[in-house]
Structure formats: structure tokens, C-alpha cells
């Protein structure tokens, strides 16, 4: 039987907690994506061990050992293509991809960001959310564009900001929903239910309850 699952590469720089969630989801025979490669710009990234333990091919491409960002991206592109990659997921990947690289993989790169975009793009999202006094925070999975943390939004998950929250407490609450959100978003994209129309994501069969905490379609 032909493999109909879409080959997906996951790019990491660190521990890979969202990677572990994607690997777990992809074990389901009904899940429309398979993790074909885990690549990192950091050869010491703990997430690489998670991938190896799961029997997934890895590529450690040390950005610091290469003369230019273009050289790094050329090696990364070659590794992705050698693995037959169809979709790319960024999970804590800390290197900004160039406009040229993003264009080469147009509408095939998904990123997870720890805020409800367009609020708080960039770094230190939990600190900034607390400083702004927002009552709701969360995470976003979106298609990647050249501008930082921009691109059509696939799915979002919201969590409350509690009166005595610290950055660490809020980050932990957000991370917990990230582990549900990214597998769901990849499922929607890989399964063909999410498509981009005029730079907005349209999801087939989308039904969201008015009081839903998870602001995206159910399984």
C-alpha cells in the first residue's frame, strides 16, 4: 500500500517538547502526516535524541560552523529535499529563515508562536503579556512568511492569565495547550482541510463553539 501520509520535517533548536507531541500524534495510523526528518541548527539540541529514540532520521547542521546564513540554508534545503519533505514544522527553531528560503517553501512551513498573534510577535511573549495586563494569552500556529511571526493563521489556543501569574507559570500553561494545538494544525494542513485563500486560512468543516477555549476545529 502506498504511503499517503505527507512527509514532514521538524526544525528545532532546543528541547523539542512540541516535537514529542507531533511524533506522538503521527503514530496514529489515521494521522495524515509522518515525521520524516528532524533537523537542528544546534548539534547539541536535546530534541535530536528524542527523534533518534523514535527511529526518525536527523540532521544536525551547525550554523556556527558555516561561513554564512546562505550556506546554512543551502545545507538545510538539501537535507529537506533528500528526505522527500512536503511540509516543514518549526518548533522552537530560533534561526530566522531568509525571504529566499521561505519563498522556496511557500505555503509549506508552519510555525508555532507562544502568543495570540498578531499580539506579541518576537521574543519574551509571556513577560510582555503580563506587562500589558491582558486577560487572555495563548499560542498560534501559522504559515510562515518573510516577516517575523506573520503569515496566515491556521489555529490558536487561548489560556487565561491569572492574577498572580509569573512568566514561568504562564509559559507552562501555554506550553500545555501548544502540545495539543500543533498536532491539530498539522493534521488540518496535511489532511487538506486547511487551505490559503487570499492570505487567510479557510478550514473545511470548521465549527467553533462560542465559548471554546481551543479556537480551532475539533478533531
C-alpha positions as CSV (number, residue, x, y, z in Angstrom):
1,X,0.0,0.0,0.0
2,X,1.3,3.4,-1.0
3,X,2.3,5.8,1.8
4,X,-0.3,8.6,1.6
5,X,1.0,10.5,4.7
6,X,2.7,13.8,3.9
7,X,6.4,13.7,4.7
8,X,7.0,16.3,7.4
9,X,10.3,17.7,8.7
10,X,10.5,19.3,12.1
11,X,13.1,22.0,12.7
12,X,14.3,22.5,16.3
13,X,17.0,24.4,18.2
14,X,16.4,23.0,21.7
15,X,14.5,20.5,23.8
16,X,11.8,19.6,21.3
17,X,8.7,19.3,23.6
18,X,6.4,20.2,20.7
19,X,8.4,17.7,18.6
20,X,7.5,15.0,21.0
21,X,3.8,15.9,20.7
22,X,4.0,15.8,16.9
23,X,5.8,12.4,17.0
24,X,3.1,11.0,19.3
25,X,0.3,12.3,17.1
26,X,1.9,10.8,14.0
27,X,1.9,7.3,15.5
28,X,-1.9,7.2,14.8
29,X,-2.4,5.3,11.5
30,X,-5.1,7.8,10.6
31,X,-2.9,10.8,11.1
32,X,-2.2,12.4,7.6
33,X,1.5,13.3,8.3
34,X,4.6,11.3,9.1
35,X,7.7,12.8,10.7
36,X,10.4,12.1,8.1
37,X,13.2,14.2,9.4
38,X,14.2,16.3,12.5
39,X,16.8,18.9,11.7
40,X,18.5,21.4,14.0
41,X,20.9,24.3,13.8
42,X,22.2,23.2,17.2
43,X,24.0,19.8,17.2
44,X,23.5,19.6,21.0
45,X,19.8,20.1,20.8
46,X,18.1,17.6,23.2
47,X,15.3,17.2,20.7
48,X,17.6,15.3,18.4
49,X,17.8,12.5,20.9
50,X,14.0,12.4,21.1
51,X,13.9,11.9,17.3
52,X,16.6,9.2,17.3
53,X,14.8,7.3,20.1
54,X,11.7,7.3,17.9
55,X,13.7,6.0,14.9
56,X,13.4,9.2,12.9
57,X,16.2,10.5,10.7
58,X,18.1,13.5,12.0
59,X,20.3,16.2,10.5
60,X,22.5,18.4,12.7
61,X,23.6,21.4,10.7
62,X,25.8,23.7,12.9
63,X,25.1,27.3,11.9
64,X,28.1,28.4,13.8
65,X,30.4,26.2,11.8
66,X,29.3,27.7,8.4
67,X,30.5,31.0,7.0
68,X,27.1,32.4,6.0
69,X,23.4,32.0,6.6
70,X,23.1,31.2,2.9
71,X,25.4,28.3,3.3
72,X,23.4,27.0,6.3
73,X,20.1,27.3,4.4
74,X,21.6,25.5,1.4
75,X,22.5,22.6,3.5
76,X,19.1,22.6,5.2
77,X,17.3,22.8,1.9
78,X,19.3,19.8,0.6
79,X,18.5,17.8,3.7
80,X,14.8,18.6,3.5
81,X,14.7,17.6,-0.2
82,X,16.7,14.4,0.3
83,X,14.1,13.4,3.0
84,X,11.3,14.0,0.5
85,X,9.9,16.7,2.7
86,X,6.5,18.1,1.8
87,X,5.8,20.1,5.0
88,X,8.1,21.8,7.5
89,X,7.2,22.5,11.1
90,X,9.2,25.0,13.2
91,X,9.1,24.1,16.9
92,X,11.4,26.4,18.9
93,X,13.6,26.9,15.9
94,X,15.5,30.1,16.8
95,X,17.1,31.0,13.5
96,X,15.1,33.4,11.2
97,X,14.7,32.0,7.7
98,X,15.6,34.2,4.8
99,X,13.0,35.5,2.4
100,X,14.6,33.3,-0.3
101,X,14.2,30.2,1.8
102,X,10.7,31.0,2.7
103,X,9.8,31.6,-0.9
104,X,11.3,28.3,-1.9
105,X,9.0,26.5,0.6
106,X,6.0,28.8,0.1
107,X,2.9,27.6,2.0
108,X,4.7,24.6,3.3
109,X,6.2,25.9,6.5
110,X,4.3,26.1,9.8
111,X,5.5,27.8,12.9
112,X,4.1,27.8,16.5
113,X,4.4,31.0,18.4
114,X,3.6,31.5,22.1
115,X,1.1,34.3,21.8
116,X,-2.2,35.0,20.2
117,X,-0.9,36.7,17.1
118,X,-0.9,39.4,15.9
119,X,-0.3,40.3,19.6
120,X,3.3,40.0,20.9
121,X,5.3,38.8,17.9
122,X,9.0,38.2,18.6
123,X,10.6,37.2,21.9
124,X,9.6,37.4,25.6
125,X,5.9,37.0,24.8
126,X,4.9,35.9,28.3
127,X,6.7,38.8,30.0
128,X,5.1,41.2,27.5
129,X,1.7,39.7,28.0
130,X,1.9,40.2,31.8
131,X,3.2,43.7,31.4
132,X,0.3,44.6,29.1
133,X,-2.2,43.3,31.6
134,X,-4.1,41.1,29.1
135,X,-6.6,38.7,30.5
136,X,-6.1,36.1,27.8
137,X,-2.9,34.7,26.3
138,X,-2.1,31.7,24.2
139,X,-0.4,30.2,21.2
140,X,-0.7,30.4,17.4
141,X,0.2,28.1,14.5
142,X,0.6,30.0,11.3
143,X,2.1,29.6,7.8
144,X,5.5,31.3,7.7
145,X,6.1,34.4,5.7
146,X,9.3,36.5,5.4
147,X,8.2,39.0,8.1
148,X,8.7,37.7,11.6
149,X,5.7,35.9,13.1
150,X,3.4,36.8,10.3
151,X,1.5,34.7,7.8
152,X,-2.0,33.2,7.6
153,X,-3.1,31.7,10.9
154,X,-4.2,28.1,11.0
155,X,-5.2,27.6,14.6
156,X,-5.0,29.3,18.0
157,X,-5.4,28.2,21.6
158,X,-6.2,30.5,24.4
159,X,-5.4,30.3,28.1
160,X,-6.4,32.7,31.0
161,X,-3.9,35.0,32.6
162,X,-4.3,34.6,36.3
163,X,-3.9,37.5,38.8
164,X,-0.7,36.3,40.4
165,X,0.9,34.7,37.3
166,X,4.6,34.6,36.9
167,X,6.3,34.3,33.5
168,X,7.1,30.7,34.3
169,X,3.6,29.8,35.3
170,X,2.1,31.4,32.3
171,X,4.6,29.8,30.0
172,X,3.8,26.4,31.4
173,X,0.1,26.9,30.8
174,X,0.7,28.0,27.2
175,X,3.1,25.1,26.5
176,X,0.5,22.6,27.6
177,X,-2.0,23.8,25.0
178,X,0.8,24.1,22.4
179,X,1.1,20.3,22.7
180,X,-2.5,20.0,21.6
181,X,-2.5,22.8,19.1
182,X,0.4,22.0,16.8
183,X,-0.7,18.4,16.1
184,X,-4.2,19.6,15.3
185,X,-2.9,22.3,13.0
186,X,-0.6,19.9,11.2
187,X,-3.5,17.5,10.9
188,X,-5.6,20.1,9.2
189,X,-2.9,21.1,6.8
190,X,-1.6,17.7,5.9
191,X,-5.1,16.3,5.6
192,X,-6.1,19.0,3.1
193,X,-8.7,20.6,5.3
194,X,-6.8,23.9,5.7
195,X,-6.1,26.0,2.6
196,X,-5.0,29.5,2.0
197,X,-7.4,31.9,0.2
198,X,-6.2,35.5,-0.2
199,X,-3.7,35.1,2.7
200,X,-6.3,33.8,5.1
201,X,-6.7,30.2,6.1
202,X,-10.1,28.6,5.2
203,X,-10.8,25.3,7.0
204,X,-13.2,22.8,5.6
205,X,-16.0,21.9,8.1
206,X,-14.9,24.5,10.7
207,X,-17.2,24.6,13.7
208,X,-16.2,26.5,16.8
209,X,-18.4,26.8,19.9
210,X,-18.9,30.4,21.1
211,X,-17.3,29.6,24.4
212,X,-14.5,27.4,23.1
213,X,-11.1,27.6,24.7
214,X,-9.4,25.9,21.7
215,X,-10.1,28.4,18.9
216,X,-9.9,25.9,16.1
217,X,-11.8,22.9,14.7
218,X,-12.2,19.8,16.8
219,X,-10.8,16.5,15.7
